[in-house]
């Protein structure tokens, strides 16, 4: 029983350290919404070019593109959609959507070039958009995704945030779509784990090296992007948003990452398989393809998420059989489980998911550990490199 106490005790200490010393990652803060800076004065207007990499996005583009074209900005604004060699009607639907909205003058659709060696597909599309003359002349570049919808005032709020606080990159974590029970379990957990890996307060602290961004909504000062080497500096990155945040911060740029209710993903997941594939595509890349880091991650996740419920249930079972140490084990595990679940509640509320899923965070943690292992297996067996029928990177 002493070993079990020790394991449960260490798990409890880890949770206390995480909740106290990890930048309050479990709280959906800081935040920026479309009305946050509505009363702020703005003496000077700033030009912005939005860049949307899009590959086979005909299903979502007609829903999201109007929300981008209709942004209310106090400066020149243009949208570049880079049709990344789609095999569907993405480009045609984009043109038609802009025409129907009476905003075709705001949209340029670029036919993407073949993917060159050494480039990740999405990053190559981002780069092509950023090299157009109109983008080169803009004050800010706004990178967003084809499946992201925005409230009308969010771009102005982003620009005001950047200018009033002299920020070089401002990024918002989009609210992810939740439809099914699998979504309610796994999508808020994804946000929770992302914030634990990249605590927003740490990202926003210039004295800390940790950097990150959320790819659905990134506003970056163009001159700073150029000084950091442009999009080309992250040409091979599969996790392009965090790579861009690191690139900007490494060059001395000021980065800000926050939560919002004004930016939403419309892409549906719905099934365990969909979420599994999303995570397995890049999880092993996040670990730099290191078996050592993979092993440490798996052990850590099991220790953090599996030990509390197992200790609680094992302790209660032992107590019913008369074991004197069962209550102690159950208390250690129960406190850890309680801290874990309580810390999940704010993210569940932010994502409009049921609070009952707080007790199921251990299940989500174990599933994400399995997804990470699956990502490594796919890489080892050569099955990890495809996205919408094309390799992630040019060869």
C-alpha positions in Angstrom: 0.0 0.0 0.0 3.0 2.3 0.6 3.9 2.3 -3.1 0.4 3.1 -4.1 0.3 6.0 -1.6 3.5 7.3 -3.0 2.3 7.2 -6.6 -1.0 8.8 -5.7 0.8 11.4 -3.6 3.1 12.3 -6.4 0.2 12.7 -8.8 -1.5 15.0 -6.3 1.7 17.2 -6.0 1.9 17.4 -9.8 -1.7 18.7 -10.0 -1.1 21.3 -7.3 2.0 22.5 -9.2 0.1 22.6 -12.5 -2.8 24.6 -11.1 -0.7 27.0 -9.1 2.4 27.4 -11.3 1.4 26.9 -14.9 0.1 30.4 -15.6 -3.5 29.7 -14.8 -3.8 27.7 -18.0 -7.1 26.3 -17.0 -8.9 29.7 -17.0 -10.1 30.9 -20.5 -8.1 34.2 -20.1 -7.0 36.6 -21.3 -9.8 37.3 -23.7 -10.6 39.6 -26.6 -14.0 39.8 -28.2 -15.3 41.9 -31.1 -16.8 44.5 -28.7 -13.9 44.7 -26.3 -12.2 47.8 -27.7 -15.2 49.4 -29.3 -14.9 52.6 -27.3 -11.1 52.9 -27.8 -10.0 55.9 -29.9 -8.2 55.3 -33.1 -6.6 58.3 -34.7 -4.8 56.5 -37.5 -6.2 53.8 -39.7 -4.2 50.7 -40.7 -4.3 48.6 -43.8 -4.9 44.8 -43.4 -4.7 42.0 -45.9 -6.3 38.7 -44.9 -4.8 35.5 -46.3 -6.8 32.3 -46.4 -5.1 29.1 -47.5 -7.9 26.8 -48.9 -7.7 23.3 -50.2 -10.9 21.4 -51.0 -13.0 23.7 -48.8 -16.2 24.1 -50.9 -18.3 22.8 -48.0 -17.3 25.6 -45.6 -16.1 28.5 -47.6 -19.5 29.8 -48.5 -20.3 30.0 -44.8 -17.1 31.6 -43.6 -16.0 33.9 -46.4 -18.8 36.4 -45.9 -17.8 36.8 -42.3 -14.3 37.7 -43.4 -15.2 40.0 -46.3 -17.7 41.9 -44.1 -15.2 43.0 -41.5 -15.7 46.6 -40.4 -12.2 48.0 -40.5 -11.2 51.7 -40.3 -8.6 51.2 -43.0 -8.0 49.5 -46.3 -8.9 45.9 -46.2 -8.4 43.1 -48.8 -8.8 39.3 -48.8 -6.5 36.9 -50.6 -7.8 33.3 -50.9 -5.1 31.0 -52.0 -6.7 28.0 -53.8 -4.2 25.4 -52.9 -4.7 23.2 -55.9 -8.2 22.1 -54.8 -9.9 19.3 -56.6 -13.4 20.7 -55.8 -15.1 24.0 -56.6 -13.5 26.0 -53.8 -12.4 28.9 -56.1 -15.6 29.1 -58.0 -17.7 29.1 -54.8 -15.4 31.8 -53.3 -16.0 34.1 -56.3 -19.7 33.5 -56.3 -19.9 34.1 -52.6 -18.1 37.4 -52.9 -20.3 38.4 -55.8 -23.5 37.6 -53.9 -22.3 39.7 -51.0 -21.4 42.6 -53.3 -17.8 42.5 -52.1 -16.0 41.0 -55.1 -13.7 44.1 -55.1 -12.4 42.9 -51.7 -11.4 39.5 -52.9 -8.5 38.1 -54.9 -8.4 34.4 -55.6 -4.9 33.0 -56.3 -4.4 29.7 -58.1 -1.8 28.0 -56.0 1.5 26.7 -57.5 2.7 23.1 -57.1 4.2 22.3 -53.7 8.0 22.6 -53.8 10.4 20.5 -51.9 10.9 21.4 -48.3 7.6 23.2 -47.8 4.6 22.2 -45.8 1.4 22.5 -47.9 -0.5 25.1 -45.9 2.6 27.2 -45.3 3.4 27.2 -49.0 -0.1 28.6 -49.6 0.3 31.2 -46.9 3.6 32.3 -48.4 2.1 32.7 -51.9 -0.5 35.0 -50.5 2.0 37.0 -48.5 4.2 37.7 -51.5 1.5 39.5 -53.5 2.1 43.2 -54.0 -1.0 44.2 -52.1 0.1 42.1 -49.1 3.6 43.5 -49.3 2.2 47.0 -48.9 -0.2 46.3 -46.0 0.5 47.3 -42.4 -0.8 44.0 -41.1 -1.3 40.4 -42.4 -4.3 38.5 -41.0 -3.9 34.8 -41.4 -7.1 32.8 -41.0 -8.4 29.4 -42.1 -11.2 28.6 -44.6 -13.2 26.9 -41.8 -13.2 29.9 -39.4 -16.0 32.4 -39.1 -15.5 35.8 -37.5 -17.8 38.4 -35.9 -17.9 41.6 -37.9 -15.9 43.7 -35.5 -13.1 41.3 -34.5 -10.6 42.5 -37.0 -10.9 46.1 -35.8 -10.5 44.8 -32.2 -7.4 42.9 -33.2 -5.8 45.9 -34.9 -6.6 48.1 -31.9 -5.2 45.6 -29.6 -2.0 45.5 -31.6 -1.6 49.2 -32.0 -2.5 50.3 -28.5 -0.3 47.8 -26.9 2.5 47.8 -29.5 2.1 44.1 -30.2 3.7 42.4 -33.3 1.4 39.4 -33.3 -2.1 39.0 -31.9 -3.8 35.6 -32.1 -7.1 34.2 -30.9 -8.1 30.7 -30.1 -11.2 30.0 -32.1 -14.2 28.3 -30.4 -14.3 24.8 -31.9 -17.6 23.3 -33.1 -19.3 20.9 -30.7 -22.1 18.6 -32.0 -21.8 15.1 -30.6 -21.0 13.5 -27.3 -17.5 12.7 -28.5 -17.1 16.4 -29.3 -18.2 17.4 -25.8 -15.6 15.0 -24.3 -12.7 15.6 -26.6 -12.9 19.2 -28.0 -12.8 21.1 -24.7 -10.1 18.7 -23.6 -8.1 19.7 -26.8 -8.4 23.3 -25.8 -7.4 22.5 -22.2 -4.4 20.5 -23.3 -3.3 23.2 -25.7 -3.5 25.8 -23.0 -1.5 23.6 -20.7 1.2 23.1 -23.3 1.2 26.8 -24.2 0.0 28.8 -21.2 -1.4 32.0 -22.7 0.0 34.2 -19.9 3.4 32.7 -20.4 3.2 33.2 -24.2 2.2 36.8 -23.6 5.2 37.4 -21.2 8.2 38.8 -23.1 10.5 37.5 -20.4 9.5 33.9 -21.1 10.8 32.0 -24.1 7.6 30.0 -24.6 5.7 31.2 -27.7 2.6 30.1 -29.5 -0.4 31.1 -31.6 -3.7 29.7 -32.8 -3.8 29.3 -36.6 -7.4 30.2 -37.1 -6.8 33.9 -36.3 -3.4 35.5 -36.4 -2.8 39.2 -37.0 0.9 40.0 -37.5 2.7 43.2 -38.3 4.0 42.9 -41.8 7.4 44.6 -41.1 8.0 42.3 -38.1 7.1 39.3 -40.2 9.6 40.4 -42.8 12.3 40.9 -40.2 11.7 37.4 -38.9 12.3 35.9 -42.3 8.7 35.9 -43.5 6.6 32.8 -43.9 9.6 31.1 -45.5 11.2 31.0 -42.0 8.6 28.3 -41.1 8.4 26.7 -44.5 8.6 23.1 -43.2 6.4 23.5 -40.1 3.4 21.2 -39.8 2.2 23.1 -36.7 2.5 26.4 -38.5 0.7 28.6 -36.0 3.0 27.9 -33.0 6.0 28.0 -35.4 5.0 31.5 -36.5 4.6 32.6 -32.9 8.1 31.3 -32.1 9.6 32.9 -35.1 8.2 36.3 -34.2 9.1 36.1 -30.5 12.6 34.8 -31.2 13.3 38.0 -33.2 12.2 40.2 -30.3 8.6 40.6 -31.4 5.8 41.0 -28.8 3.2 38.2 -29.0 -0.3 38.1 -27.5 -2.5 35.0 -27.5 -6.1 35.0 -26.1 -9.5 33.3 -26.0 -12.6 34.7 -27.7 -16.2 34.0 -28.4 -16.0 36.1 -31.6 -14.0 33.6 -33.7 -15.6 30.1 -34.4 -14.6 27.0 -36.3 -17.5 25.7 -38.5 -15.7 22.4 -39.2 -17.6 19.4 -37.9 -15.8 16.6 -36.1 -18.6 14.5 -34.5 -16.8 11.2 -34.2 -13.9 9.8 -32.3 -12.2 8.9 -35.6 -12.3 12.6 -36.8 -10.7 13.9 -33.6 -8.2 11.0 -33.5 -7.0 11.8 -37.1 -6.7 15.5 -36.3 -4.4 14.9 -33.4 -2.5 11.9 -34.9 -1.5 14.0 -37.9 0.9 16.2 -35.9 1.3 15.0 -32.3 4.6 13.1 -33.0 5.9 16.1 -34.9 5.2 18.2 -31.8 7.6 15.9 -30.0 10.2 16.3 -32.7 9.8 12.7 -33.7 11.7 11.7 -30.5 11.0 8.3 -29.0 12.4 9.6 -25.7 10.0 12.5 -25.6 7.2 10.2 -26.7 7.9 7.8 -23.8 8.1 10.6 -21.3 4.8 12.2 -22.6 2.9 8.9 -22.4 4.2 8.1 -18.9 3.4 11.7 -17.8 -0.1 11.7 -19.2 -1.0 8.3 -17.7 0.5 9.5 -14.4 -1.4 12.7 -14.4 -4.8 11.5 -15.8 -5.1 7.8 -15.0 -3.6 7.7 -11.5 -6.3 9.8 -9.7 -9.4 7.8 -10.7 -7.6 4.5 -10.4 -6.3 5.4 -6.9 -9.7 6.6 -5.9 -11.5 3.5 -7.0 -8.8 1.1 -5.8 -8.8 2.9 -2.4 -12.5 2.6 -2.0 -12.4 -1.0 -3.0 -9.6 -1.7 -0.5 -11.5 0.1 2.2 -14.6 -2.1 1.7 -12.4 -5.1 2.3 -11.0 -3.7 5.6 -7.6 -2.6 4.3 -6.5 0.3 6.7 -4.7 2.2 3.9 -7.6 2.2 1.5 -9.2 5.4 2.8 -5.8 7.3 2.5 -5.4 6.1 -1.0 -8.9 7.0 -1.9 -8.5 10.5 -0.4 -5.2 11.1 -2.3 -6.8 10.0 -5.6 -10.1 11.8 -4.9 -8.4 15.1 -4.2 -6.4 14.9 -7.4 -9.4 13.9 -9.4 -11.4 16.7 -7.8 -8.7 19.3 -8.7 -8.5 17.9 -12.2 -12.2 18.1 -12.8 -12.6 21.5 -11.2 -9.9 22.9 -13.4 -11.7 21.6 -16.5 -15.0 23.4 -15.7 -14.0 26.9 -16.9 -13.0 25.5 -20.3 -16.1 23.5 -20.5 -18.2 26.6 -19.9 -16.2 28.6 -22.4 -16.9 25.8 -25.0 -20.6 25.5 -24.0 -20.2 21.9 -23.1 -21.8 20.0 -20.3 -20.1 20.4 -16.9 -20.6 16.7 -16.2 -17.7 16.0 -18.6 -15.4 17.4 -16.0 -15.2 14.1 -14.2 -14.4 12.4 -17.6 -11.2 14.4 -18.2 -9.2 11.2 -17.3 -10.9 9.4 -20.1 -10.0 12.2 -22.5 -6.4 12.3 -21.3 -6.0 8.5 -21.8 -7.5 8.8 -25.3 -5.2 11.7 -26.2 -2.2 9.6 -25.0 -3.4 6.9 -27.3 -3.7 9.4 -30.2 -0.1 10.5 -29.5 1.1 6.9 -29.6 -0.9 6.4 -32.8 0.8 9.4 -34.3 4.2 7.9 -33.7 3.1 4.6 -35.1 1.8 6.2 -38.3 5.1 8.0 -38.7 7.2 4.9 -38.1 5.0 2.9 -40.6 5.0 5.7 -43.2 1.3 6.5 -43.0 1.4 9.9 -41.5 2.2 12.2 -44.4 -1.1 12.8 -46.2 -3.6 15.6 -46.0 -6.5 15.7 -48.4 -4.8 13.4 -50.8 -1.4 15.2 -50.8 1.7 14.8 -48.7 2.1 17.4 -46.0 5.5 18.4 -47.3 7.0 18.6 -50.8 9.7 16.0 -51.5 
